[in-house]
Amino acid sequence: MSEKKRTLMTSTQKAKVALEAVKGSKTVNEIAQEYSVHPTQVGLWKKALLENASQLFDVKRGPKVIDPQSNPERLYAKIGRLNMELEWLKKKSGISL
């Protein structure tokens, strides 16, 4: 009996297979053969896609959340602090540029 290695598919590939199954232009068996997966797996991915598709549109529109880590003032303060530390280290070690 020969062992067949599993092929790992990315989420993009799984979505492509599921979308093709939802379209219905090919049978599940044809899709499974084309992508080298089991027909049951195609059905599971199709079911998962249909169940979770509504979540794509649940996001409310509005102002985007601003990341406090990207505040320019904070970044400039950090640069200044690092420059001061660098100058202090240069002075302590005797390096002059």
C-alpha positions, 0 to 999 in steps of 0.5 A: 500500500503506497502512502500519499503525502498530503498537499497543504493548500493555502487559504487563497487556494481553498477559497478559489476551490470553494468559489468554483463549487458555489458557481456550480459550473462544474460538478464537485467531482470535477473540481476535486479532480482538478485541484487534487482534493477529495470531493468531501473536502470541496463540499466542506470548503463550500459550506464554510464559505457560504456560512461565513460570507455574511461576515464580510459585510458586517463591518461598519463603515466609519472613521478608521481607528488610528494606531497610537503607536504611529503617532508622529509626535511620539515617533519624533520624541523617540528619535530625539531620545535615541539621538541623545543616547547615541551622542552620550555613548559616543562621548563615553567611548571616546569615538568622534565622527 
